[in-house]
């Protein structure tokens, strides 16, 4: 009878442990263990002040979020959240690579102002851009990584540069959106007050984008004239390590 009881307790503990584990696929969608790359231990609550060191109005406790790499059980993320799903982060959050090296830290804070919540924006990216169509264009500005947690990156940028035509220099604003797939490929669309452009090509770990495309002039009679097949190269500089794709060695 004692042996049977032991087996029942052991089986119940194993079943409970499985129910307390949440598995995620490569896109951080809840999945089965068979296709998962990450997992999360069921979040537990602790007092807000114990978690972040200060009180938050109407928030008595926070969920402790711990995510892990499934293949080696190494820590991938740790932080605190107001919600069970870990979407509304508060306090210091840390991300790690598969070797448990810290790759990024962000401090999410909450201020009470008309019952709205504010978060610290992720560090911006300084970009330097050179393009040539009918004329060369030199542009610099800032980009923001709209979704840096996933391998696919989406960069929204705004800047200003110069170009010349017939010996006269013209200011050239720039607004663009760049989608960078993991490791090697990117596609980019942008616009100024004179023209629109599209580029596609290769990226070197999101630090350098090298592409070819086409530029279309809005008004063919307005200077400067920027149109035709276009070559472009973009350099990114930032302390936000999640912007750059890490080269994985086999």
C-alpha positions as CSV (number, residue, x, y, z in Angstrom):
1,X,0.0,0.0,0.0
2,X,2.9,2.4,0.8
3,X,4.5,1.7,-2.6
4,X,1.3,2.5,-4.4
5,X,0.8,5.7,-2.5
6,X,4.4,6.7,-3.3
7,X,3.8,6.1,-7.1
8,X,0.6,8.2,-6.9
9,X,2.4,11.1,-5.2
10,X,5.3,10.9,-7.7
11,X,2.9,10.9,-10.7
12,X,0.9,13.8,-9.3
13,X,4.1,15.8,-8.7
14,X,5.2,15.2,-12.2
15,X,1.8,16.2,-13.7
16,X,1.7,19.3,-11.5
17,X,5.2,20.3,-12.7
18,X,4.1,20.0,-16.3
19,X,1.1,22.1,-15.7
20,X,3.3,24.8,-14.1
21,X,5.5,25.1,-17.2
22,X,4.5,27.2,-20.2
23,X,6.2,26.4,-23.5
24,X,6.9,28.9,-26.4
25,X,7.9,28.5,-30.0
26,X,10.4,30.7,-31.9
27,X,7.9,33.5,-32.2
28,X,7.1,33.4,-28.5
29,X,3.6,31.9,-29.0
30,X,2.4,29.3,-26.6
31,X,3.1,25.9,-28.0
32,X,3.6,22.2,-27.1
33,X,7.0,21.1,-25.8
34,X,7.7,19.3,-29.1
35,X,8.1,22.5,-31.1
36,X,9.1,24.8,-28.2
37,X,12.4,26.7,-28.0
38,X,11.7,28.4,-24.7
39,X,9.7,27.8,-21.5
40,X,8.5,29.7,-18.5
41,X,7.9,28.5,-15.0
42,X,4.4,29.4,-13.8
43,X,4.8,33.0,-12.5
44,X,4.4,33.6,-8.8
45,X,3.4,36.8,-7.1
46,X,5.5,38.8,-4.6
47,X,4.9,42.2,-3.0
48,X,5.6,45.2,-5.3
49,X,8.0,46.9,-3.0
50,X,10.0,43.7,-2.5
51,X,10.3,43.3,-6.3
52,X,11.1,46.9,-7.5
53,X,12.0,48.7,-4.2
54,X,9.1,51.2,-4.3
55,X,5.3,51.2,-4.0
56,X,3.0,51.6,-7.0
57,X,-0.5,53.0,-6.5
58,X,-3.2,50.3,-6.7
59,X,-0.6,47.6,-7.4
60,X,0.1,45.5,-4.4
61,X,2.0,42.6,-6.0
62,X,3.9,41.7,-9.2
63,X,4.4,38.5,-11.1
64,X,8.0,37.1,-11.2
65,X,8.8,36.2,-14.8
66,X,11.6,33.7,-15.5
67,X,12.1,32.4,-19.0
68,X,14.6,29.7,-20.1
69,X,16.1,28.1,-23.2
70,X,14.6,24.7,-23.6
71,X,17.7,23.0,-25.1
72,X,20.0,23.7,-22.1
73,X,17.7,25.1,-19.4
74,X,19.8,28.4,-19.3
75,X,18.1,31.6,-18.2
76,X,16.8,33.7,-21.1
77,X,14.9,36.4,-19.3
78,X,14.1,37.6,-15.8
79,X,11.9,40.5,-14.6
80,X,8.6,41.5,-13.0
81,X,5.2,42.2,-14.6
82,X,1.8,43.5,-13.5
83,X,0.1,40.8,-15.6
84,X,0.4,37.1,-15.6
85,X,1.5,37.0,-19.3
86,X,4.6,39.2,-18.7
87,X,3.5,41.9,-21.1
88,X,3.4,44.9,-18.7
89,X,6.9,44.9,-17.2
90,X,7.9,47.0,-14.2
91,X,11.4,47.5,-12.7
92,X,14.7,46.0,-14.0
93,X,14.4,43.4,-16.7
94,X,17.3,41.4,-18.1
95,X,17.8,39.3,-21.2
96,X,20.5,36.6,-21.6
97,X,22.0,34.6,-24.5
98,X,22.2,30.8,-24.6
99,X,25.5,30.9,-22.6
100,X,23.9,32.9,-19.7
101,X,25.7,36.1,-20.7
102,X,23.6,39.2,-20.1
103,X,22.9,40.9,-23.5
104,X,20.5,43.6,-22.5
105,X,19.0,45.4,-19.5
106,X,16.1,47.8,-19.3
107,X,14.5,49.6,-16.4
108,X,10.7,49.9,-16.9
109,X,9.1,52.3,-14.5
110,X,5.6,53.6,-13.8
111,X,4.6,57.1,-13.0
112,X,1.0,58.0,-11.9
113,X,-0.3,60.8,-14.1
114,X,-4.0,60.8,-15.0
115,X,-3.9,57.0,-14.5
116,X,-1.6,56.5,-17.5
117,X,1.5,54.4,-17.5
118,X,4.8,55.4,-19.0
119,X,7.8,53.4,-19.9
120,X,11.4,54.2,-20.7
121,X,11.9,54.0,-24.5
122,X,14.6,51.6,-25.7
123,X,17.9,53.2,-26.6
124,X,17.8,54.9,-30.0
125,X,20.0,53.9,-32.9
126,X,22.2,56.4,-34.7
127,X,22.3,55.7,-38.4
128,X,24.4,57.0,-41.3
129,X,23.2,56.5,-44.8
130,X,24.6,56.9,-48.3
131,X,22.5,56.4,-51.4
132,X,23.1,57.2,-55.0
133,X,20.6,57.4,-57.8
134,X,20.9,60.3,-60.2
135,X,22.7,62.1,-57.4
136,X,24.5,61.1,-54.2
137,X,22.7,61.6,-50.8
138,X,24.3,61.7,-47.4
139,X,21.8,61.2,-44.5
140,X,22.1,60.8,-40.7
141,X,19.5,60.4,-38.0
142,X,17.9,58.2,-35.4
143,X,16.1,54.8,-35.7
144,X,14.0,53.0,-33.1
145,X,13.7,49.2,-33.0
146,X,10.0,48.5,-32.8
147,X,10.4,44.9,-31.8
148,X,13.8,43.8,-30.7
149,X,12.8,40.8,-28.7
150,X,12.3,38.7,-31.8
151,X,14.9,37.7,-34.4
152,X,13.1,39.7,-37.1
153,X,13.8,43.4,-36.5
154,X,11.7,46.3,-37.6
155,X,13.5,49.7,-37.6
156,X,11.6,53.1,-37.9
157,X,14.0,55.9,-38.7
158,X,13.9,59.7,-39.2
159,X,16.8,61.8,-40.3
160,X,18.1,64.6,-42.4
161,X,20.8,64.9,-45.1
162,X,22.1,66.8,-48.1
163,X,22.4,66.3,-51.8
164,X,23.7,68.6,-54.5
165,X,22.4,69.4,-58.0
166,X,24.2,71.7,-60.5
167,X,26.4,73.0,-57.7
168,X,23.6,73.8,-55.4
169,X,23.1,72.0,-52.1
170,X,19.6,70.8,-51.0
171,X,18.3,69.6,-47.6
172,X,16.8,66.2,-47.7
173,X,14.6,64.8,-44.9
174,X,14.3,61.1,-44.6
175,X,11.6,58.8,-43.1
176,X,11.9,55.1,-43.5
177,X,10.9,51.6,-42.3
178,X,13.3,48.7,-42.6
179,X,12.4,45.1,-42.0
180,X,15.5,43.0,-41.3
181,X,15.2,39.2,-41.3
182,X,17.7,37.1,-39.2
183,X,21.3,37.2,-40.4
184,X,21.3,38.2,-44.0
185,X,18.3,39.9,-45.7
186,X,16.5,43.2,-45.4
187,X,13.8,45.2,-47.2
188,X,13.4,49.0,-46.8
189,X,11.0,51.7,-47.9
190,X,11.4,55.4,-47.4
191,X,10.3,58.9,-48.4
192,X,11.6,62.5,-48.5
193,X,9.8,65.6,-49.6
194,X,11.2,65.0,-53.1
195,X,11.0,61.3,-53.8
196,X,10.1,57.8,-52.5
197,X,12.4,54.8,-52.6
198,X,12.6,51.1,-52.0
199,X,15.6,48.9,-51.4
200,X,16.3,45.2,-50.7
201,X,19.6,43.4,-50.1
202,X,21.9,42.0,-47.5
203,X,22.5,42.9,-43.9
204,X,25.6,42.1,-41.9
205,X,24.1,41.3,-38.5
206,X,22.0,44.5,-38.7
207,X,25.1,46.6,-38.3
208,X,25.5,47.3,-42.0
209,X,22.7,47.1,-44.7
210,X,23.8,47.0,-48.3
211,X,21.0,47.1,-51.0
212,X,19.8,48.0,-54.4
213,X,16.4,49.4,-55.5
214,X,14.6,52.2,-57.2
215,X,13.8,55.8,-56.5
216,X,10.7,57.7,-57.9
217,X,10.6,61.5,-58.1
218,X,7.4,63.2,-57.0
219,X,7.6,66.1,-59.3
220,X,9.9,65.7,-62.4
221,X,10.3,69.4,-62.8
222,X,11.4,70.1,-59.2
223,X,15.0,70.1,-58.2
224,X,16.9,68.1,-57.0
225,X,16.0,65.3,-59.3
226,X,16.4,61.9,-57.5
227,X,15.1,59.0,-59.6
228,X,16.1,55.7,-61.1
229,X,18.0,52.6,-59.9
230,X,19.5,53.2,-56.5
231,X,22.3,51.8,-54.4
232,X,22.3,52.3,-50.7
233,X,24.4,51.5,-47.6
234,X,23.4,52.1,-44.0
235,X,25.5,51.9,-40.8
236,X,23.9,51.5,-37.3
237,X,25.5,52.5,-34.0
238,X,23.9,51.8,-30.7
239,X,24.5,50.5,-27.1
240,X,21.3,48.4,-27.4
241,X,22.8,45.0,-28.0
242,X,19.5,43.5,-29.0
243,X,19.6,45.4,-32.2
244,X,22.4,43.4,-33.6
245,X,22.0,39.8,-34.6
246,X,24.6,37.5,-33.0
247,X,26.4,35.1,-35.3
248,X,25.9,31.6,-34.1
249,X,28.7,29.2,-34.5
250,X,27.9,25.6,-35.4
